[in-house]
Amino acid sequence: MNVIWAIATVVIKELLRRKDFYVLFILTALITLMMGSINLFDDRNIVRYLKEICLLLVWISSLVIAISTTARQIPAEREQRTIFPLLAKPVSRGQLITGKFLGCWLACGIALVVFYLFFGLISASREHEWPVANYFQAVVLHWCALGILIAVTLLGSIVFAAPSSNGTIVFVIAAGIFTIARHLHKVALSMAEPARTIVSAIYFTIPHLELFDVRDLIIHNLPPVPWLIWVTALFYAAAYTALFLLAAWLMFRRRALN
């Protein structure tokens, strides 16, 4: 664990040194402040629309940070040839994969806390209420969804040589899951065999990231998700994350580094 934590700490410091997080946070903060200052006819529905747009910006920013940060981890180590002395020490490839994942995941968690805390303060100043349970459930589920994507991106960084191609493919996959995945089973029912079986298999195999998007809890001030369902979602995310990390480790341990 000391080795894994040391690798994770380097990844977190790398994110803090880079400009990606600061640029995205400043852009999101400026847009949130600008939209938070708008008052159109004292209409609560307008406020909800503004909150929806701001939370969408938070999701997009977090996806950019998670995927771009993770996509360059292994390729950068290869390009700079720092991976050879790293693995020459008592560091296994499994520890390297785990450390990189933990560092990216924790770094994204820090970014999420900053984003949601800022958004929550602006929202509370307008609505004079702050549903802490809703924010807690939304942030943790959001963080778990990013964990799955980080594991997928780590797997992709071993399959694809260039971080740009890996990041683009993961972005496309994530966008497809968020927008289309929930409708695949309905589409399959209207198809003939064997297409119906293939589409249904895809529907039940892919991780349904849209389940972790609970922005409506904050936008419409809905009651929190039942805690048993919420915990079940955490185990669901943990299972897929572990599966993709295992696949990344199995491929990495057989892959030549040169």
C-alpha positions in Angstrom: 0.0 0.0 0.0 2.9 2.4 0.6 4.0 1.9 -3.0 0.5 2.3 -4.4 0.0 5.5 -2.3 3.3 6.9 -3.4 2.3 6.5 -7.1 -1.1 7.9 -6.4 0.4 11.0 -4.7 2.5 11.7 -7.7 -0.6 11.6 -9.9 -2.5 14.0 -7.6 0.4 16.5 -7.5 0.6 16.3 -11.3 -3.0 17.3 -11.6 -2.5 20.2 -9.2 0.5 21.4 -11.3 -1.3 21.3 -14.6 -3.6 24.0 -15.9 -6.5 21.7 -17.0 -8.3 21.8 -13.7 -7.9 25.5 -13.0 -9.0 26.5 -16.5 -12.1 24.3 -16.4 -13.0 25.5 -12.8 -12.6 29.1 -13.7 -14.8 28.8 -16.8 -17.4 26.8 -14.9 -17.3 29.3 -12.0 -17.6 32.3 -14.3 -20.6 30.8 -16.1 -22.2 29.7 -12.8 -21.7 33.2 -11.3 -23.1 34.9 -14.4 -26.1 32.6 -14.6 -26.6 32.8 -10.8 -26.9 36.6 -11.1 -29.8 36.3 -13.6 -33.2 36.9 -12.2 -36.0 36.4 -14.8 -39.4 37.3 -13.5 -38.7 35.5 -10.2 -39.7 32.3 -12.0 -38.5 29.1 -10.1 -38.5 27.1 -13.3 -35.9 29.5 -14.8 -33.7 28.9 -11.7 -34.0 25.1 -12.3 -33.0 25.5 -15.9 -30.0 27.5 -14.8 -29.1 24.8 -12.2 -29.4 22.1 -14.9 -27.0 23.9 -17.2 -24.5 24.5 -14.5 -24.5 20.9 -13.3 -24.1 19.8 -16.9 -21.0 22.0 -17.1 -19.7 20.3 -13.9 -20.3 16.8 -15.5 -18.5 17.8 -18.7 -15.6 19.4 -16.8 -15.2 16.3 -14.6 -15.3 14.0 -17.6 -12.6 16.0 -19.4 -10.4 16.0 -16.2 -10.8 12.3 -15.6 -10.3 11.0 -19.1 -7.5 13.4 -20.1 -5.6 12.9 -16.9 -5.8 9.1 -17.0 -5.2 8.8 -20.7 -1.7 10.2 -20.5 -0.5 8.3 -17.4 1.0 5.1 -19.0 2.0 6.6 -22.4 3.8 9.5 -20.6 5.8 7.0 -18.5 6.8 5.1 -21.6 7.6 8.3 -23.6 9.8 9.7 -20.8 11.2 6.2 -20.2 10.6 6.6 -16.4 8.6 3.4 -16.4 11.8 1.3 -16.6 13.5 2.5 -13.4 10.0 2.5 -11.8 9.4 -1.2 -12.5 13.1 -2.0 -11.7 12.3 -1.1 -8.1 10.2 -3.4 -6.1 7.1 -2.2 -7.9 4.9 -4.7 -9.7 2.8 -3.8 -12.8 -0.3 -4.5 -10.7 0.8 -1.9 -8.1 1.5 0.6 -10.9 -2.0 0.2 -12.4 -3.6 0.4 -9.0 -1.5 3.4 -8.0 -2.3 5.2 -11.2 -6.0 4.5 -10.8 -6.1 5.6 -7.2 -4.3 8.8 -7.9 -6.6 9.7 -10.8 -9.7 8.8 -8.9 -8.7 10.8 -5.8 -7.7 13.7 -7.9 -11.1 13.7 -9.6 -12.7 13.4 -6.2 -10.9 16.6 -5.1 -12.0 18.3 -8.3 -15.6 17.2 -7.7 -15.7 18.5 -4.1 -14.5 21.9 -5.3 -17.0 22.1 -8.2 -20.0 21.0 -6.1 -19.0 23.1 -3.1 -18.8 26.2 -5.2 -22.1 25.4 -7.1 -23.8 24.5 -3.8 -22.8 27.9 -2.2 -24.1 29.8 -5.2 -27.3 27.8 -5.3 -27.9 28.1 -1.5 -27.4 31.9 -1.7 -30.3 32.1 -4.2 -32.7 29.4 -2.8 -31.8 29.9 0.9 -31.6 26.1 1.4 -28.9 23.4 1.0 -30.1 19.8 0.9 -26.9 18.2 2.1 -28.1 14.6 1.7 -28.9 15.2 -2.0 -25.5 16.8 -2.6 -23.8 13.9 -0.8 -25.6 11.2 -2.8 -25.0 13.1 -6.1 -21.3 13.7 -5.5 -20.5 10.1 -4.5 -22.4 8.6 -7.4 -20.7 11.0 -9.7 -17.4 10.0 -8.3 -18.2 6.3 -8.7 -19.1 6.9 -12.4 -15.8 8.6 -12.9 -14.1 5.6 -11.3 -15.5 3.3 -14.0 -14.4 5.7 -16.8 -10.9 6.0 -15.2 -10.6 2.2 -15.2 -11.8 2.0 -18.8 -9.3 4.8 -19.8 -6.4 2.9 -18.1 -7.3 -0.2 -20.1 -7.4 1.9 -23.2 -4.0 3.4 -22.5 -2.5 -0.1 -22.7 -4.4 -0.9 -25.9 -3.9 2.4 -27.8 -0.5 4.0 -28.1 -1.6 7.6 -28.3 -3.4 9.4 -25.5 -5.4 11.4 -28.0 -7.0 8.4 -29.6 -7.6 6.7 -26.3 -9.3 9.8 -24.9 -11.4 10.4 -28.0 -12.6 6.8 -28.0 -13.5 6.8 -24.3 -15.3 10.2 -24.7 -17.4 8.7 -27.5 -18.1 5.6 -25.5 -19.1 7.7 -22.5 -21.3 10.0 -24.6 -23.0 6.9 -26.2 -23.7 5.3 -22.8 -25.1 8.5 -21.3 -27.4 9.2 -24.3 -28.3 5.9 -26.0 -27.6 3.0 -23.6 -30.8 3.3 -21.6 -32.8 2.8 -24.8 -30.9 -0.1 -26.3 -33.2 -2.8 -24.8 -36.3 -1.1 -26.2 -34.6 -0.9 -29.6 -33.7 -4.6 -29.4 -37.4 -5.5 -29.0 -38.2 -4.1 -32.4 -35.3 -5.9 -34.2 -35.1 -9.3 -35.8 -32.8 -12.1 -34.7 -29.8 -12.3 -34.4 -29.6 -8.5 -34.1 -32.0 -8.5 -31.2 -29.8 -10.9 -29.2 -26.7 -9.0 -30.0 -28.1 -5.6 -29.0 -29.7 -7.1 -25.8 -26.3 -8.6 -24.9 -24.7 -5.2 -25.3 -27.4 -3.6 -23.1 -26.9 -6.0 -20.3 -23.0 -6.0 -20.6 -22.1 -2.4 -20.7 -21.9 -0.3 -17.5 -24.9 2.0 -17.3 -23.3 5.2 -16.3 -26.6 7.1 -16.7 -27.7 5.4 -13.5 -25.2 7.6 -11.6 -26.5 10.8 -13.0 -28.9 12.0 -10.3 -28.7 15.7 -11.1 -32.5 15.9 -10.7 -32.1 15.5 -6.9 -30.4 18.9 -6.8 -32.2 20.6 -9.7 -35.7 19.8 -8.4 -34.9 19.4 -4.7 -36.3 15.9 -4.8 -36.2 13.5 -1.8 -32.9 11.5 -1.6 -32.5 8.2 -3.3 -33.4 5.3 -0.9 -30.1 4.5 0.8 -30.3 0.7 0.0 -30.6 1.5 -3.7 -27.8 4.1 -3.4 -25.5 1.5 -1.7 -26.4 -1.1 -4.4 -25.3 1.4 -7.0 -21.9 1.8 -5.3 -21.4 -2.0 -5.4 -22.4 -2.0 -9.0 -19.8 0.7 -9.8 -17.1 -1.1 -7.7 -17.8 -4.4 -9.6 -17.3 -2.8 -13.1 -14.3 -0.8 -11.9 -12.6 -3.9 -10.5 -13.4 -5.8 -13.8 -11.8 -3.1 -16.0 -8.8 -2.8 -13.7 -8.3 -6.6 -13.8 -8.5 -6.5 -17.6 -5.9 -3.6 -17.6 -3.6 -5.6 -15.3 -3.8 -8.8 -17.4 -3.0 -6.9 -20.6 -0.3 -4.8 -19.0 1.6 -7.8 -17.5 1.8 -9.3 -21.0 2.7 -6.2 -22.9 6.2 -5.3 -23.8 7.3 -1.9 -22.6 9.5 -0.9 -25.5 
